Amino acid sequence: MRRRAFTLMELLVVISIIMILAGMLMPAANRALNQARTASCSSQLRQIGNAVQMYGINRGGYLPGCADSDGYQFFGRFTGASDPVDFSVGYLSPYIGVEPDIWQCPSSGEGDFMPRADGPCTGYGYNYYYLTELKEKGNWWDPDYEYSWQGLHESVIRNHTTTILFADSARDWMGPVEENWFLDPTSQCLAWPGWESFYVHFRHSGRCNVLWADGHVSSEEPDEDTWPVNDNDLGVLCDTEDGYFDPEK
């Protein structure tokens, strides 16, 4: 007996059903993927928090610095766009390892997120403005000028549960969205009207992950009453009183 073939109409119906089912499943799959990325990012921030605690234990309670004029950062040594980062010599490297993945939020590679070196740097910003102090030798225009953002003693933190250590970060003041690790507080982002720059990156479905000084990580919404999130998902976490940044509040 000859087997009857599918008609064109039957094939079109089957294809339509498959497309409808795929359309129903894709949003759920995307949500699950975003949740997995958010969870992985949270886990990495907790590891960074553990590294900060161990650093403090071995440094008499002092917090890590942020960066210096020789290119050393908390995550490694950054010497410019043409060179790869050396993740073995960062201030926190002895406590967190030398693999770059720990400094890479899984959602940082989505869209047009640009690296700032020959390879990855980091997309986690440090609350350097309040938790470190700038030390300078000479003037910035001198050829032998030196600077270092040195960590303050943890005793400056009045409330560990509401003081930011690190958060999802990026910047777009040079054009495209790119990596960033200097997490400026809201007061500095809005200090110059008409020249606003934002560094908190709400890349997890409109939220960002924050590592607090007590070591816990939370998912936070932007403070859009202070300033709306821009087209690159950059915004602020609090008003210009810097309640989440200033360790004395």
ZADOPA-556508 format. One record per residue (C-alpha): residue in three letters; x, y, z; residue number from 1. Coordinates in nm, 2 decimals. Layout:
# residues N
R  type       x       y       z  seq
R   ALA       X       Y       Z  NUM
...
END
This chain:
# residues 249
R  type       x       y       z  seq
R   MET    0.00    0.00    0.00    1
R   ARG    0.14    0.34   -0.09    2
R   ARG    0.19    0.58    0.20    3
R   ARG    0.00    0.91    0.17    4
R   ALA    0.23    1.21    0.18    5
R   PHE    0.16    1.53    0.38    6
R   THR   -0.02    1.80    0.18    7
R   LEU    0.13    2.15    0.17    8
R   MET   -0.15    2.27    0.39    9
R   GLU   -0.08    2.01    0.65   10
R   LEU    0.29    2.10    0.66   11
R   LEU    0.20    2.47    0.70   12
R   VAL   -0.02    2.39    0.99   13
R   VAL    0.25    2.18    1.16   14
R   ILE    0.51    2.46    1.10   15
R   SER    0.27    2.72    1.24   16
R   ILE    0.21    2.51    1.56   17
R   ILE    0.58    2.47    1.61   18
R   MET    0.63    2.84    1.57   19
R   ILE    0.36    2.92    1.82   20
R   LEU    0.51    2.68    2.08   21
R   ALA    0.85    2.82    2.03   22
R   GLY    0.72    3.17    2.08   23
R   MET    0.56    3.05    2.40   24
R   LEU    0.87    2.88    2.53   25
R   MET    1.13    3.14    2.44   26
R   PRO    1.03    3.40    2.70   27
R   ALA    1.04    3.14    2.97   28
R   ALA    1.38    3.02    2.85   29
R   ASN    1.52    3.37    2.84   30
R   ARG    1.39    3.43    3.20   31
R   ALA    1.56    3.12    3.32   32
R   LEU    1.88    3.22    3.15   33
R   ASN    1.87    3.57    3.30   34
R   GLN    1.80    3.42    3.64   35
R   ALA    2.10    3.18    3.60   36
R   ARG    2.33    3.48    3.51   37
R   THR    2.21    3.68    3.80   38
R   ALA    2.27    3.39    4.04   39
R   SER    2.62    3.34    3.90   40
R   CYS    2.70    3.71    3.94   41
R   SER    2.57    3.71    4.30   42
R   SER    2.80    3.41    4.38   43
R   GLN    3.10    3.59    4.23   44
R   LEU    3.03    3.90    4.43   45
R   ARG    3.01    3.70    4.75   46
R   GLN    3.36    3.55    4.67   47
R   ILE    3.49    3.90    4.62   48
R   GLY    3.34    3.99    4.95   49
R   ASN    3.52    3.70    5.12   50
R   ALA    3.85    3.82    4.95   51
R   VAL    3.80    4.17    5.10   52
R   GLN    3.75    4.02    5.44   53
R   MET    4.06    3.81    5.42   54
R   TYR    4.25    4.11    5.29   55
R   GLY    4.14    4.31    5.59   56
R   ILE    4.24    4.03    5.83   57
R   ASN    4.59    4.03    5.69   58
R   ARG    4.62    4.41    5.67   59
R   GLY    4.51    4.51    6.02   60
R   GLY    4.15    4.59    5.92   61
R   TYR    4.23    4.81    5.62   62
R   LEU    4.03    4.79    5.30   63
R   PRO    4.19    4.72    4.96   64
R   GLY    4.30    5.01    4.75   65
R   CYS    4.14    5.08    4.41   66
R   ALA    4.42    5.17    4.17   67
R   ASP    4.76    5.34    4.14   68
R   SER    4.97    5.51    3.88   69
R   ASP    5.16    5.19    3.80   70
R   GLY    4.85    5.02    3.68   71
R   TYR    4.78    4.80    3.98   72
R   GLN    4.41    4.77    4.05   73
R   PHE    4.21    4.56    4.30   74
R   PHE    4.15    4.30    4.03   75
R   GLY    4.49    4.29    3.85   76
R   ARG    4.73    4.52    3.66   77
R   PHE    4.58    4.73    3.39   78
R   THR    4.82    4.91    3.16   79
R   GLY    4.60    5.02    2.87   80
R   ALA    4.39    4.91    2.58   81
R   SER    4.66    4.73    2.39   82
R   ASP    4.77    4.50    2.68   83
R   PRO    4.60    4.21    2.86   84
R   VAL    4.53    4.25    3.23   85
R   ASP    4.76    4.05    3.46   86
R   PHE    4.51    3.91    3.71   87
R   SER    4.78    3.76    3.93   88
R   VAL    4.90    4.09    4.08   89
R   GLY    4.58    4.27    4.19   90
R   TYR    4.54    4.38    4.55   91
R   LEU    4.29    4.10    4.60   92
R   SER    4.46    3.84    4.38   93
R   PRO    4.62    3.64    4.67   94
R   TYR    4.27    3.59    4.82   95
R   ILE    4.06    3.52    4.51   96
R   GLY    4.29    3.36    4.25   97
R   VAL    4.42    3.46    3.91   98
R   GLU    4.14    3.35    3.69   99
R   PRO    3.97    3.64    3.51  100
R   ASP    3.62    3.48    3.52  101
R   ILE    3.56    3.58    3.88  102
R   TRP    3.57    3.95    3.77  103
R   GLN    3.33    3.90    3.48  104
R   CYS    2.96    3.93    3.53  105
R   PRO    2.79    3.67    3.30  106
R   SER    2.57    3.95    3.17  107
R   SER    2.86    4.18    3.08  108
R   GLY    2.91    4.02    2.74  109
R   GLU    2.56    4.08    2.62  110
R   GLY    2.49    4.35    2.36  111
R   ASP    2.77    4.60    2.28  112
R   PHE    2.95    4.59    2.61  113
R   MET    3.31    4.69    2.52  114
R   PRO    3.63    4.57    2.70  115
R   ARG    3.89    4.83    2.79  116
R   ALA    4.20    4.61    2.75  117
R   ASP    4.33    4.33    2.52  118
R   GLY    4.08    4.09    2.68  119
R   PRO    3.85    4.14    2.98  120
R   CYS    3.90    4.37    3.28  121
R   THR    3.60    4.38    3.51  122
R   GLY    3.25    4.51    3.52  123
R   TYR    3.23    4.53    3.90  124
R   GLY    3.27    4.88    4.05  125
R   TYR    3.43    4.96    4.38  126
R   ASN    3.30    5.23    4.62  127
R   TYR    3.64    5.40    4.60  128
R   TYR    3.51    5.75    4.66  129
R   TYR    3.43    5.68    5.02  130
R   LEU    3.63    5.37    5.10  131
R   THR    3.97    5.48    4.97  132
R   GLU    4.19    5.79    5.00  133
R   LEU    4.38    5.95    4.72  134
R   LYS    4.76    5.99    4.79  135
R   GLU    4.96    6.19    4.54  136
R   LYS    5.33    6.26    4.48  137
R   GLY    5.39    6.57    4.27  138
R   ASN    5.14    6.73    4.03  139
R   TRP    4.95    6.54    3.77  140
R   TRP    5.12    6.73    3.49  141
R   ASP    5.47    6.63    3.61  142
R   PRO    5.64    6.33    3.43  143
R   ASP    5.72    6.17    3.76  144
R   TYR    5.37    6.22    3.91  145
R   GLU    5.25    5.93    4.12  146
R   TYR    4.91    5.85    4.28  147
R   SER    4.74    5.57    4.47  148
R   TRP    4.38    5.52    4.59  149
R   GLN    4.46    5.36    4.93  150
R   GLY    4.20    5.17    5.13  151
R   LEU    4.07    5.32    5.45  152
R   HIS    4.03    5.13    5.78  153
R   GLU    3.71    4.94    5.80  154
R   SER    3.62    5.13    6.12  155
R   VAL    3.50    5.41    5.90  156
R   ILE    3.20    5.20    5.82  157
R   ARG    2.91    5.28    6.06  158
R   ASN    2.66    5.04    5.91  159
R   HIS    2.79    4.74    5.72  160
R   THR    2.45    4.62    5.60  161
R   THR    2.38    4.95    5.41  162
R   THR    2.73    5.05    5.28  163
R   ILE    2.82    4.94    4.93  164
R   LEU    3.15    4.76    4.86  165
R   PHE    3.10    4.66    4.50  166
R   ALA    2.82    4.66    4.24  167
R   ASP    2.75    4.59    3.88  168
R   SER    2.91    4.87    3.69  169
R   ALA    2.98    5.01    3.34  170
R   ARG    3.02    5.35    3.18  171
R   ASP    2.92    5.52    2.85  172
R   TRP    3.08    5.86    2.87  173
R   MET    3.33    5.77    2.60  174
R   GLY    3.06    5.64    2.36  175
R   PRO    2.98    5.27    2.38  176
R   VAL    2.90    5.09    2.70  177
R   GLU    3.23    4.96    2.84  178
R   GLU    3.38    4.81    3.15  179
R   ASN    3.42    5.02    3.46  180
R   TRP    3.55    4.97    3.81  181
R   PHE    3.54    5.32    3.97  182
R   LEU    3.19    5.32    4.12  183
R   ASP    3.12    5.70    4.16  184
R   PRO    2.84    5.78    4.41  185
R   THR    2.52    5.97    4.30  186
R   SER    2.65    6.31    4.42  187
R   GLN    2.94    6.29    4.18  188
R   CYS    2.74    6.16    3.89  189
R   LEU    2.51    6.46    3.91  190
R   ALA    2.77    6.71    4.02  191
R   TRP    2.79    6.88    3.68  192
R   PRO    2.45    6.96    3.52  193
R   GLY    2.46    6.88    3.16  194
R   TRP    2.76    6.64    3.20  195
R   GLU    2.59    6.37    3.40  196
R   SER    2.77    6.03    3.40  197
R   PHE    2.64    5.71    3.56  198
R   TYR    2.83    5.40    3.67  199
R   VAL    2.57    5.16    3.82  200
R   HIS    2.47    4.91    3.55  201
R   PHE    2.12    4.77    3.59  202
R   ARG    2.19    4.48    3.35  203
R   HIS    1.99    4.20    3.52  204
R   SER    1.64    4.26    3.38  205
R   GLY    1.64    4.62    3.51  206
R   ARG    1.82    4.55    3.84  207
R   CYS    2.18    4.53    3.96  208
R   ASN    2.36    4.31    4.21  209
R   VAL    2.52    4.49    4.50  210
R   LEU    2.78    4.35    4.75  211
R   TRP    2.74    4.52    5.09  212
R   ALA    3.01    4.57    5.35  213
R   ASP    2.88    4.29    5.57  214
R   GLY    2.93    4.04    5.28  215
R   HIS    2.57    3.99    5.17  216
R   VAL    2.46    4.04    4.81  217
R   SER    2.12    4.18    4.70  218
R   SER    1.94    4.26    4.38  219
R   GLU    1.85    4.63    4.37  220
R   GLU    1.63    4.86    4.16  221
R   PRO    1.73    5.20    4.03  222
R   ASP    1.63    5.52    4.21  223
R   GLU    1.44    5.66    3.92  224
R   ASP    1.29    5.94    4.13  225
R   THR    1.64    6.08    4.15  226
R   TRP    1.74    6.01    3.79  227
R   PRO    1.59    5.78    3.52  228
R   VAL    1.79    5.49    3.38  229
R   ASN    1.93    5.57    3.04  230
R   ASP    1.91    5.37    2.72  231
R   ASN    2.23    5.17    2.82  232
R   ASP    2.07    5.06    3.16  233
R   LEU    2.29    5.30    3.36  234
R   GLY    2.15    5.49    3.65  235
R   VAL    2.17    5.56    4.02  236
R   LEU    2.10    5.36    4.34  237
R   CYS    2.01    5.65    4.57  238
R   ASP    1.98    6.02    4.59  239
R   THR    2.26    6.27    4.61  240
R   GLU    2.29    6.23    4.99  241
R   ASP    2.48    5.91    4.89  242
R   GLY    2.32    5.70    5.17  243
R   TYR    2.44    5.37    5.03  244
R   PHE    2.79    5.49    4.96  245
R   ASP    2.89    5.71    5.25  246
R   PRO    3.01    5.48    5.53  247
R   GLU    2.93    5.73    5.80  248
R   LYS    2.55    5.72    5.72  249
END
